[in-house]
Amino acid sequence: MSTRSRLAAGLFAAAFFSSTAIIASPRDAAAASPLPTCAYRDVLAPDAGYGQYPYTLLDTTFKLRRTYAPPDLRAAGVAGGGQIRSVAVKDLRAMFAAADKAAAPLAVVSSYRSYARQTSTFAYWVRVEGYQKARLSSARAGHSEHQLGTAIDVTSLHGRDPWLYDDWGKTKAGSWMRTHAWIYGFVLSYPKTSSPSRTCYKYEPWHFRFVGRATAKAIQDSHLSPREWFWRNRKGI
């Protein structure tokens, strides 16, 4: 190859690789962006439409609007009751039936909570624990996944509130949920291995969020906490 030909080929290659870098996908750019620190701010969450519930990122920074209230809330129809979005009802009931069959029966402790309800919930924990501890164990109003209408707190059927155990995750029901919940579309929001450093809240083996079976499998396979996965796969911001 002549010197002129080699020069032309080099210029072509440089132009090609430069152009491919420019057209990198938004998803690749999102994955490369570092996970935000757990700052206590009030920024409207990305991907917060009603149909975007599998991706909505809520933490100590990102929040929902005060007026966010899912239009399709229904009775959960399982032990403990409460309300959850209709998109999650079938899988929730299937999960509870499977847990019962495995001799690890469950009960709902808390499900949908409105902005106003979360205001009083957070205020209660501030009175009990003080502000600094409360904000690690309870979300400020607007920042709670319960407002999405797809999050539940669960405990053992006829058992105590799960936070009264040394570690509810080590009970038969807690162990079953940790191992099987994702099969039914529910993910553990605050796992022990990454809380609070990566999740912004302390370990809660009872708090599960419905994201649908496909997304739950993707999160399970990624070995990331849900918050990390939501950040890497966000479409907004």
N, C-alpha and C positions, 0 to 999 in steps of 0.2 A: 504494500500500500504506500502511495506517495505521501510526502509530508503534508501536502495540501489536503489529501483525502483524510489522513489521520486527524488533522485539525478540524475538518468539517464534521467528522464523526463525533469528535469530542464536544464540539459546540452543540450538536443535536442531542447528545446524551444529557448534557447539562440543562438544556432547555426542557427536555422531557421530564427529568426528575424534579426540576423546579416547578413545572406545571402540575405534576401529580401531588406535590406538597400543598399547593394552593387549593386544590379541590378536595382535600381530605374531608371526610364526612363529619357532620356536626356530632354524631355519636362518638367518633374517635376523639374529637376535641373535648367532649364532655368527659370521656373516660380518663383523659390526660389531666384534667383539672383537679387539683387536690381537694380532698374532702374538707369542707369548712370547719373551723373550730366551733366549739359549742358556746357561741356568744349569745347573750340574752338580749335579743333584739326583736323587732316586730316587722318582718318583711313578708309580703304576700307570697304564699307558696307557689312554686311552678307547678303546672299540670294539675290545677285545682278545680277543673270542671267536674260535674257529677259523673260523666262517663270516663273520667281519668283516674278513678279511685285506685286502680292497681299501681299507679305511679306517683301519686301525690306525696311529696316529701314534707313531713312535719317534724319539727324538732324545736330546740330552744330559740331558733332564729326565725324559721319559716312558719307561717300561720295561715289559717282560714279567715275569711271575713266573718264578722259578727253575725251576719244574716245567713250564713251557709247552713242549710237544713235540707237533707236529702228528701226528695219528693216521693220516694217509694218505700218508706219505712213500713215494716210489717212485724207482727208478733213473731218472736223467735220460734215459738212452738216446741221448746225444749225445757228441761228442768231448770228452774230459776227464772225463766221468762225474760222479759225485756223486749226491746225492739232492735231490729237489724234491717239493713236494706234487703229488698226482695231478691237481688242478685246473689245473695249469700245464703238464703234460707235453706234451699235444697241441700247444699253441701254441709251446712251447719248441722242439719238434722241427720244426715248420713254419717257425719263424724261422731256425733253423740251416740248413734245406734251402734257404730263399730266399737267405740270405747266401752259401752255397756256389755257388748258381746265378749270383749276381752277382759271382763271383770274389773274394769277401771272406770266406773261410771262418773259422769261429770255433772256439774251444775253451773249455770251462768251467775256470776256475782254482779257484773255490770256490763251493759252493752251501750246503746246510743246515749250520748249525753249532749245536750244543747250547749251553746256558748254560755247561757245564763247558769245552767247546772254546773258547768265546769268552773265557773267563777266561784260558786259556793263550795265546790269540792276542793279547789286549791286553797281557799281561805280556811277550810277545816284543817287541812294538813299543816298549814302555817301555824295555826293555833296549837296543834299537837306537837309538831317537831321544830318549829322555828323556820324562818324564811329560807335560810341557806340549805338546810336539809330537805325542806319541802320541795324545792325546785329541782332536786335530783330524783324525787320519787313521785312527783305529781306535776302535770303540765299546766302552765298558765292558760287561761281561757283563750281559745283560738288556736292553741298549739297542740291540743289533744287529738289523738287519732280516734277517740270515741266520737268526736263531732262528725267524722266522716260517715258514721253509721255502719262501719264495717269492722270495728274492733270490739273484742269481748275480753273480759276478765273471767276466768273460770276457776273452779275449785273442785275438790272431790265431793261427790254427791253425799249430802248429810254431813259434810265436813265443815271445818271452820273457814273463816275468810283466809285466803291463801297467804296473805302477808303475815299471818299469825304463826305460821309454821317456821321452823328453823330454815328450811329450804323446801318449799312445796314441790319443786322440780324433782326431788328425790322420792316423792311418794309414787305409788303405782300409777295413779292418774296423771301426775305431772310427768313422769317418765314416758308414759304412753303418748301424751300430747307432744312432747319434744321430738319423739321418734316418728310419729304418724300424722301430725296435723297438716303438714305440707301436702300430703297426698290428697287432702280434701280442700286445698286452696288456702289454708291458713298458715301464716308464718309467725315465728316468735320475734316480736319487735325488739326486745332488749335481752339478747342472749348473754350468758355469763362470760363467755370468752372475749367479748368486745364492749362490755358495759362497765362504766359509763364513758370511757375514753372515745369510743367510736359511735356510740348511740346517743350520748348526751344525758341519758337517764340511767339510774342504777338497774342492776339485774332484776328482771321481773319474769319469773318462770310461768306466770299465769296470764300474761297479756299477749293475746294473739290477734292478728289482723288478717282479714280476708282480702286476697289479691287475685283470686282465681287460680285454678289448678295449673295452668301453663306458666304463669308468672311465679307461682310458689315453687314449681320445679326448677325454674331458672335460678331463683335465689338459692334454693337448696344446693344445686349443682355448683354455684359460684363460690360457696364457702365464705360469702360475705355476710355481714349483718344487713338486714333490710335497708337501713338508712344508707349504707355505702352503695348498695345496689341501686336504690332509687336515684342517688346522686349521679352515678355513672350512666344511668339510662334515661336521665331527664330529657325532656324535649324543650321545655321553657328555659328562660334566662339566657 
